[in-house]
Amino acid sequence: MAELLTALVEAHELSIYSYVKPGAPHRYSTRFKDLHTLFVNLTSSFEVYERATKLGEDVARGRAGFPNVRIGELLGEALRKAEARLGAGTDPMIHVMLVPVTVAVSYSVRMRNRVDGALVRRALSDLLNYSDVTESLRIYESLKTVGGRYSSLLDEIMVTPTKISVESLRPADIFAEMSVREPIFSLLGKRLSTLISASKKFIELETGEVSTNTAAVEVFSELVYGVTGKKLKVYGDTDIVKALKYDKELERSGVDLSPFIGPLTAALFMGMADLISS
């Protein structure tokens, strides 16, 4: 468990500081300067991730089923702890992605001693589709409490506690409805293959001849393309001057890819966990 949690923290650090990720936070960004807050977003909820890891192991050992994980309760606690520490600086997407992915990765590693894409896919599907409506209501309440863009999004798409209860919406259903307006949520649904593919790309690059930094930037680019269809110019750490100029161009155009820090951490975490486990 300790190794997985170490991989999670290292993946998060790499996702934040790797450079130059155009349109997103990175070490040399002049637009996103408060990188420490992004990092603390995860570490403030560290004990929740300890529980998520243990719960994934419990399911693998047959001590519990995925509905017993109480994904809404876990996600809600992670968000509450982050908000208590950071207030308006909380980035919900980090926890929306990482809480279920941590359970799934822990499950896969306990089952196969590696991060198996098919097992991760099944674990996430079971976790989000077979958790009951109570967990959906907890996710809704947590996102509303934190406020910000995703709270407003729930209002826009008219997802309410009444609708969740009457239509028996599962966590997967809520994320699917949100993905219509915010496609990034589809990485936990119909575009889950993009997330898994990105983790495999990191392993391929990390075990090749490129730097870890370049590998992270390439994975970031793949995730953005898989979700938005936008092909980014990627220079890695080979031509930082051109990369920074391009970053500035995107800033002037109003492009904000900071929500991809959560999915990038998830992809890097899966890759790192596989490398240390297999």
N, C-alpha and C positions, 0 to 999 in steps of 0.2 A: 504494500500500500504506500509506503514511504517513497518508493521509487516513482510510482505513478504521480503522486502529488508534487514531487520535485520536477518531473517532466512537465506537469501542468504549469507550474510557476515559470519555468524556463521558457516554455512555449509562449506564455503571455508576455514575458519580457521581450522576447525576440519579435513578437508580432507588433509591439509598440515601437521599439527603438530601431528596427531594421530600416535601412534607407537605400534609395529614396523611393518611398511608396507614394506615387503621385496622387494628390487629392486626399491623402490620409495622414494621420500623425506619423512622424518619424523623427529620428535623432536631430536632423538639421532643419526641421520645419520652423518657419517664422510665423505660420498661422496657428498651428496647434502647439502651444508652448508648455501647457501644463500636463506633461506626460506622467508626472508622479501621481496625479489624481487617477489617471487611467489604470495605472499599475495597482494602486490601493483599492480600486474598484473590486478587483478579484481578492486580494489578500484580506480585505476587511471581512470577507465571508468565508475564510479558509476552513473553519470548522464545519461548515455546510458541505464543502467538497470532501472533507474527511468522511462524513456520513455517506455522501453519494458513492464514494469508493467502496465503503463497507457494504452498502446495500447492493451494489452490483455484484460483489463477491457472494453475498447471501443468496441472491437469485441463482447464480451459477452453481452453488452448492446444494440447491434444492430446498433451502430453508424458507424461501419466500417466492412469491410470483411478482411480476412487474407491477401489477396493480397495488401491491403492498408497499411499493416504494414511496407512494404519495408524492408524486412529482410536483403537484401544485404547492404542497406544504414546503417542500425543499426549495423550490424556486422562490416562493414568497419569503422564506426566511433569509435566503441569500440577498434578495432585494431590500429587505428591511434593514439588514446589517449594513449593507452598502450605503443606504440612504441615511442611516443614523450617523455614519462616519463622514459622508460626503455631501449630503443634502442634494442640491440641484446638480451637483457634479456627477451624479450616478448615471451610468450607462446601462440601461436594462438589457440591451442586446447581448452584452457580455455574458450575463447569467442565463438569459433565454437559450443561448447556444450551449454554454459550458456545463450547466447542471445536468441536462439529459445526456449529453455526450460523455460526461465523466462516468455516469452510471453504466452506459453502454460499453465504454472502453474497459472499465473494471470487470464487467461481465465477460467480455471477450478474452481478456488476458487470463482470467481465472479458468475459463473453459478450454482455451487452446494455447496458452502461453505465448500469445501474440495478438495483435489487433487484426482480426479477420473481418474484412469488409462486409461479407455476407452476415456475419454474426452481429456486427454493429448495426447494420440496416435492420435486422430482425428485432434487435433489442430496442432500438429507437421507435420502431413501428409499434411494438407491443406496449411500450411505455406510454406513448402518446395516444394510442387508439383504444387501449383497454383500461386506462384509468377512468374512474367514474366521474360523474358530473360535479361531484364535490371538489375534485381537483381542478376542474375547469373553472369553477367559481373562484377558487383560491388564486388561480393565475390571473383571472380578470381583476379581482380586487387588488392584487399586488401591483399590476400595471397601472391601474387607476390611482392608487395611492402614491406611487412614484411620480406620476404626472408626466408632462412632456409630450413628445411626438406620438408615442404609442398609446397613451391615454386618449389623446385627441383622435387618433385613428379608430379606436374602438367606438367612439361616438359617431364618427363619419360613416362607418359601415354598419351602424346600428346594432352592434352586439351589446346586449344588456343581460343582467342576471336573469330576467324573466325569459328572454329568448334562449339562454343557455339551458335553463331548467326545462322549459316546454319542449324544446327541440332536442334535448339530451345531447348537447354538443360536447364532444370530447376535446381534450387539449389539441389533438391533431386538427380537429374541425376549426377551432379558433384560429390557429396559426394559418390554416389554409385560407380562411376568410381574410385575414390580415394581409396575406401574401398577394392578394389581388391589387392592393394599393402599395404595399411595400414588399416587392419581390424577394427581398433578403430572407423573409420568413420561409420561403419555399425550400431553403436549404435543409429544413427539418421535415420536408414533405416530398413533393414531386421532383425537387432538384437535389435530393440527398446524395445522389450519385456524383454530383459535382463536388460536394464536400469530401466524399471518400476518394474520388479521383485526385483531388488536390493533395490529400495526405499521402497518397502513393507517389505523386510527383515530387513531394518534398523528400521522401526516402530515396528516390532515384537520383535527385540532384545532390542530396547531402552525402550520399555514398559515391558520388562522382568526383569531378575535378573542380566544381565551382565552390565558392565560399558559402558558408552558412547564411550569411547576409543576402547574397544573391539568390540563394534557394528560397528564402522567405519572401523576397520581392516577387520572384516568379510565381510562387503559389498565390500571393495576393492578386497578381494580375489575372491568373486563371480563375480565381473565385469571382472577381469583378466581371470578367467576360461571361462566365457561366450564368450569372444572375442578370446582368444588365445588357449583355451583348456588345458592350463597349470594349474595344481592343485598346489597351493602354500601351504607350511607348515605355519600354522597360530598359533601363541602362544598368541596373544593378549598382555595383560599386566600381564599375570600369570607367565611367565618365560622369562624375558627380556634377560637373558644371552644367552639362546638357540636361541631366536629370532634374536639377534644381530649377532651371529655366522652364522646363515642361511643367513642373509642379506649380510654378507661379502662373503659368498660362491657365491651368485648370482652376486655380484660385480666383483669377480675374473673371473666369467664366461662371463662377459660383458652384463649381463641382465640389461636393463634400462626400467623400467616401469613408469617413471615420466610422460609420456603423459596421464596416467590414473588419474592424479589429477583433470583434467577438468570433466571427466565423474563421478568420485567419488563425486565431489562437486555437480553435477547435481542430482545424486541419493540421497545424504544426504539432499539437498535442498528440493526435492519433499517430502521426508519423514518428515522433520521438518515443512514444510508448511502445510502438512496434519494434523500434530499433533496440531499445534496452531490454525488451522481453524475449525476443526471438533469438 
